[in-house]
Amino acid sequence: MKKATALTLILAQVQGAFAALPGSDPSVRTFHRIGIVRAGSMSKSHAQAYPLLERNLQKWMENRDDLRVIGEPLSQTVSTEEWNDAAVEAEVMQLVRQLPEVVSEEEKERAVSVARNKVTKLPSQTPLHQRLLVADALWDWRHGRKEQAARVLRQAVRLHPTGEVNLDWDDSDAGFLGLLSTLTARKNRGCLLDLSLSPESARVTINGFPLTAKEYRSLLTGKLYRLRVDAPGYVSKDEIISCQTSRRTKLSIHLAKGFERTASLSEIKGYQTLLLIKPEKDRFRLFLYSQDRAMDEIPLERPLRVADLGQSFGGVPVSDAAAAIFQKHRLDLAANFTYTNSVDPVLRMNEPKDDQWYNDWRVWAIAGGVVAGGVVAYLMTKNGGSVGTQNRIGVKIE
């Protein structure tokens, strides 16, 4: 009986410790952040109506318990050209992701042709072209056309300045991955680039591929490269680099101060999903965009006209079908916020923490509960559980 009582006390202590963990309280709910961004230039009437629309979109998202998203207005503006490019990229990426699952060769060739035509509309075609080639090669590999797959994959490897390929599929055949590894390892990266930048934080792209300082130092030989350097508040600059043979090239690029350029979607950090508000003639259209180049228009019950965004505006006419779009775009999001349902609801951001176990307060909360329970159980069994016994921590057990 004494042992059973001691065990009960220990379990009670552990249960109390676990009750303090996030997620154990039903009043604590997980939310996801979505950045709200304007896409394209606005007329005077659009600009006047935009703040009201932005606030109502925030309110609509917060009032939808099934979505569990928080809308956060951002100061960046995406240019019309950037939005158009993003829309084309989203179409191409949808075709690329579906390509390995296509059954017949005729369907595959048709899909590749459609995607290739769309890629040609982009100012920087190379990154998407490479992903299309890899998807094409993977289809050939899965259907027994190994030589054709190797030929197409060689083209994909050659497109990247350093001969690298990033796969969009985690379940690729081990043989296909082995072939890719062999092709990338054989490349001669003998064109050495010593590049100094001002400002040092400037972004570097080579043939459309964004590269870090470590990556662009050793480039594939036998090619000409288009190098682009840009930074917010500076005028972008382009250079042509010749890497026909193994050589060392020193290049110093200083960007001149200029007008703050519009943001690139890929540069908006901290949000994997964005809600884009796009002005068009007498109305607005709404889109969800994810950083993996997926874009979907948010369905509305009626057109979102500028003239309707007045004092009597009754709210954003978002269709019930929009819930499925939001769910699709937040599947890969990390939990950024927790919402505590108390008298005064508060929203708090989860700050990054050291992932060492000994820096986690929850570990010590549980440990403390177990130790306290063990001490009480030990004293009870040692003293025979007699009535009125005073234990060493000042708790009188009746």
C-alpha positions in Angstrom: 0.0 0.0 0.0 2.8 2.4 0.9 4.6 1.6 -2.4 1.4 2.2 -4.3 0.9 5.6 -2.6 4.5 6.5 -3.4 4.1 5.6 -7.0 0.9 7.7 -7.1 2.8 10.7 -5.8 5.5 10.3 -8.4 3.0 10.0 -11.2 1.2 13.1 -10.0 4.4 15.1 -10.0 5.3 13.9 -13.5 1.8 14.7 -14.7 2.1 18.2 -13.3 5.4 18.7 -15.1 4.0 17.6 -18.4 1.0 19.8 -18.0 3.3 22.8 -18.4 4.4 21.7 -21.8 3.2 23.5 -24.9 0.4 21.7 -26.6 -0.9 20.0 -23.5 -3.2 23.0 -22.8 -6.2 23.0 -25.2 -6.3 26.8 -25.0 -2.9 27.1 -26.7 -3.2 26.8 -30.5 -0.7 26.9 -33.3 -0.9 29.6 -36.0 1.1 30.2 -39.1 2.4 33.5 -40.5 1.5 34.7 -44.0 3.0 37.9 -45.3 0.7 40.3 -47.1 2.4 42.0 -50.1 1.2 44.4 -52.8 2.0 43.2 -56.3 2.3 45.8 -59.0 1.9 49.5 -59.3 -1.3 51.1 -58.1 -3.5 53.9 -59.3 -4.5 56.7 -56.9 -7.9 55.0 -56.3 -6.2 51.6 -55.7 -3.7 53.2 -53.2 -6.6 54.8 -51.3 -8.5 51.6 -51.0 -5.6 49.3 -50.2 -5.2 49.9 -46.5 -8.9 49.1 -45.8 -8.6 45.9 -47.9 -5.4 44.9 -46.1 -7.1 45.3 -42.7 -10.1 43.4 -43.7 -8.0 40.5 -45.0 -6.2 40.3 -41.7 -9.6 40.3 -39.9 -11.0 37.6 -42.2 -8.0 35.3 -41.6 -8.1 35.8 -37.8 -11.8 35.1 -37.7 -11.4 31.8 -39.6 -10.6 29.2 -36.8 -10.2 26.5 -39.4 -7.3 28.2 -41.2 -5.1 29.0 -38.2 -3.2 31.7 -40.0 -2.0 35.2 -39.1 -1.8 37.8 -41.8 1.1 40.3 -41.4 1.3 43.3 -43.7 4.8 43.8 -45.2 6.3 47.0 -46.5 7.8 45.5 -49.7 6.2 46.0 -53.1 6.6 43.4 -55.8 6.8 44.8 -59.4 4.3 43.7 -62.1 7.2 42.0 -64.0 8.2 40.1 -60.9 4.7 38.9 -60.3 4.2 37.9 -64.0 7.5 35.9 -63.8 6.4 34.2 -60.5 3.1 33.2 -62.1 4.9 31.6 -65.1 7.3 29.9 -62.7 4.4 28.5 -60.7 2.9 27.0 -63.8 6.2 25.4 -64.9 6.9 24.0 -61.5 3.4 22.4 -61.4 4.2 20.7 -64.7 7.7 19.7 -63.5 6.3 18.1 -60.3 3.7 16.1 -62.2 6.1 15.0 -64.9 7.6 11.9 -63.3 4.1 10.5 -62.7 3.0 10.8 -66.3 2.2 7.4 -67.8 2.7 7.6 -71.5 5.6 8.9 -73.5 3.3 11.0 -75.6 1.9 12.7 -72.5 5.4 13.3 -71.2 6.6 14.9 -74.5 3.5 17.1 -74.5 4.1 18.3 -71.0 7.8 19.0 -71.6 6.9 21.0 -74.7 4.4 23.1 -72.8 6.8 23.7 -69.9 9.7 24.6 -72.3 7.6 27.2 -74.1 6.7 28.8 -70.8 10.3 28.8 -69.6 11.3 30.9 -72.7 9.1 33.7 -71.4 11.2 34.2 -68.4 14.2 36.6 -68.3 16.3 34.1 -66.4 15.4 30.8 -67.9 18.3 28.6 -66.7 17.2 27.4 -63.2 13.8 26.3 -64.3 15.2 24.8 -67.5 17.5 22.7 -65.4 14.6 21.4 -63.2 12.6 20.6 -66.3 15.5 18.6 -67.7 16.0 16.7 -64.5 12.3 15.8 -64.4 12.5 14.7 -68.0 15.6 12.5 -67.2 13.9 11.0 -64.2 10.9 9.9 -66.3 13.2 8.3 -68.9 15.1 6.5 -66.1 11.9 5.1 -64.5 10.8 3.8 -67.9 14.0 2.0 -68.6 15.5 4.5 -71.0 18.8 4.7 -69.1 21.0 6.1 -71.9 18.4 8.8 -72.8 18.2 9.7 -69.1 22.0 10.1 -68.9 22.1 12.3 -71.9 19.4 14.6 -70.6 20.9 14.7 -67.2 24.3 15.8 -68.6 22.6 18.8 -70.1 21.1 19.6 -66.8 24.4 19.4 -65.0 26.1 21.7 -67.6 23.5 24.4 -67.1 24.6 25.2 -63.5 27.7 27.3 -63.1 29.2 24.8 -60.7 27.7 21.7 -62.1 25.2 21.2 -59.2 21.7 19.8 -59.4 19.0 20.0 -56.7 16.3 17.4 -56.9 12.6 18.1 -56.2 11.9 14.5 -55.4 13.0 12.7 -52.2 12.1 9.2 -53.5 14.3 9.2 -56.5 15.8 5.8 -57.6 19.1 5.0 -56.0 20.6 4.3 -59.4 19.4 7.7 -60.7 21.0 9.4 -57.8 24.2 7.5 -58.4 24.3 8.5 -62.0 23.8 12.2 -61.0 26.6 12.0 -58.5 28.9 10.5 -61.1 28.1 13.2 -63.6 28.6 16.1 -61.2 31.9 14.7 -59.8 33.5 14.5 -63.3 33.1 18.2 -64.0 36.2 20.5 -64.3 35.6 23.5 -62.1 38.9 25.1 -63.1 37.6 28.7 -63.6 38.5 30.4 -60.4 36.7 33.7 -59.6 38.0 36.2 -57.1 35.1 38.6 -56.7 35.0 41.6 -54.3 31.7 43.4 -53.8 30.6 46.7 -52.6 28.3 46.6 -50.7 29.5 43.2 -49.3 25.9 42.2 -48.7 25.0 42.3 -52.5 23.4 39.3 -54.0 25.2 37.4 -56.8 23.5 35.4 -59.5 25.3 33.6 -62.3 23.2 32.6 -65.3 20.1 33.1 -63.1 21.4 30.8 -60.2 21.8 32.6 -56.9 25.2 31.7 -55.5 27.1 32.3 -52.3 30.7 33.4 -52.1 31.8 29.9 -51.4 30.0 28.5 -54.5 31.0 31.0 -57.1 34.7 30.7 -56.6 35.1 27.6 -58.7 33.0 27.6 -61.9 32.8 25.1 -64.8 35.2 25.7 -67.7 34.2 26.0 -71.3 31.5 28.6 -70.9 30.6 32.3 -70.9 28.7 33.4 -67.8 26.4 36.3 -67.2 27.0 37.6 -63.7 24.5 39.9 -62.0 25.0 41.8 -58.8 22.2 43.7 -57.0 21.3 45.1 -53.6 18.4 47.1 -52.2 19.0 50.8 -52.6 21.7 50.3 -55.4 21.7 50.1 -59.1 22.2 46.6 -60.4 25.2 45.7 -62.5 25.8 42.9 -65.1 29.2 41.5 -66.2 30.1 38.8 -68.7 32.8 36.3 -67.5 34.7 34.1 -69.9 35.6 30.7 -68.6 36.5 29.0 -71.8 39.7 27.6 -70.2 41.0 27.0 -66.7 42.0 30.4 -65.4 41.8 32.8 -62.5 39.7 35.9 -62.9 39.8 38.8 -60.5 36.7 41.1 -60.6 35.8 44.1 -58.4 32.2 45.3 -58.6 31.0 48.5 -56.9 27.3 49.3 -57.1 26.2 52.9 -57.3 23.6 54.3 -55.0 20.2 54.4 -56.6 16.5 54.2 -56.1 15.2 51.5 -53.8 14.2 48.7 -56.2 11.1 46.7 -55.8 11.5 43.5 -53.8 12.0 40.1 -55.3 9.7 37.4 -54.0 12.7 35.2 -53.2 14.2 37.9 -51.1 11.2 38.3 -48.7 12.5 36.3 -45.8 10.7 34.8 -42.8 7.6 33.8 -44.7 7.2 30.6 -46.8 3.8 31.8 -47.9 2.7 35.2 -49.1 -0.7 36.7 -49.9 -0.2 38.9 -53.0 -2.7 41.7 -53.6 -2.7 42.5 -57.3 -4.4 45.7 -58.6 -6.1 45.4 -62.0 -8.2 48.1 -63.6 -11.1 48.7 -61.3 -10.5 45.8 -58.9 -8.1 43.7 -56.8 -7.2 40.0 -57.2 -5.8 37.9 -54.4 -3.1 35.2 -54.8 -1.3 32.8 -52.4 2.4 32.3 -53.3 4.8 29.8 -51.6 8.5 29.9 -51.9 8.6 26.6 -53.7 7.0 28.5 -56.6 3.4 27.4 -56.1 0.8 30.1 -56.8 -3.0 29.9 -56.6 -5.6 32.6 -57.0 -7.9 32.9 -53.9 -11.5 32.4 -55.1 -14.0 35.2 -54.4 -17.8 35.2 -54.3 -17.8 38.4 -56.3 -15.2 40.7 -57.9 -13.3 42.8 -55.4 -14.0 46.2 -56.9 -12.2 49.3 -55.7 -15.5 51.3 -55.7 -16.9 48.8 -53.1 -14.0 49.5 -50.6 -15.7 52.4 -48.9 -17.0 53.1 -45.4 -19.8 50.6 -45.9 -17.5 47.8 -47.0 -18.9 44.6 -45.5 -15.7 42.5 -45.6 -13.7 40.6 -48.1 -16.0 38.3 -50.3 -13.7 35.3 -50.0 -15.4 32.1 -51.1 -15.6 29.0 -48.8 -13.5 27.2 -51.4 -10.5 29.4 -50.3 -10.0 27.2 -47.2 -8.5 24.4 -49.3 -6.1 26.8 -51.0 -4.8 28.0 -47.6 -4.4 24.5 -46.3 -2.4 23.6 -49.4 0.0 26.5 -48.9 0.7 26.0 -45.2 1.5 22.3 -45.1 5.3 22.8 -44.9 5.2 25.8 -42.6 6.9 25.7 -39.2 4.8 26.8 -36.3 5.7 30.4 -35.8 3.1 31.6 -33.3 1.1 30.2 -30.5 -2.2 31.8 -29.4 -3.2 31.7 -25.7 -6.9 31.8 -25.2 -7.1 33.8 -21.9 -9.0 36.9 -20.7 -6.7 39.1 -22.7 -5.5 37.0 -25.7 -1.9 37.5 -26.5 0.2 36.6 -29.5 3.7 35.6 -28.9 6.5 34.6 -31.3 8.6 31.5 -30.6 12.1 32.8 -30.6 14.8 30.4 -31.9 16.4 28.5 -29.0 19.6 26.6 -28.5 18.7 23.0 -29.4 20.9 21.6 -26.6 18.7 19.6 -24.2 20.1 21.1 -21.1 19.0 24.6 -22.3 15.4 23.5 -22.5 13.3 24.5 -19.4 10.9 21.6 -20.1 13.6 19.0 -19.4 14.3 20.5 -16.0 10.6 20.9 -15.2 10.0 17.2 -15.8 13.2 16.3 -13.9 12.2 18.4 -11.0 8.8 16.7 -10.8 10.3 13.3 -10.8 12.9 14.1 -8.1 10.4 15.8 -5.8 8.1 12.8 -6.1 11.0 10.4 -5.4 12.0 12.3 -2.3 8.5 12.1 -0.9 8.1 8.4 -1.7 11.5 7.6 -0.2 10.7 9.3 3.1 7.3 7.6 3.3 8.7 4.1 2.9 11.7 4.8 5.2 9.6 6.1 8.1 6.9 3.5 7.7 4.3 6.0 6.7 3.5 6.8 10.3 1.0 9.5 11.0 2.4 12.9 11.9 5.9 12.3 10.6 7.8 15.5 9.6 9.9 15.0 6.5 13.1 16.8 5.6 11.6 19.3 3.3 9.0 20.7 5.8 5.9 19.0 4.4 3.8 17.3 7.1 2.2 14.1 5.7 -1.0 13.1 7.5 
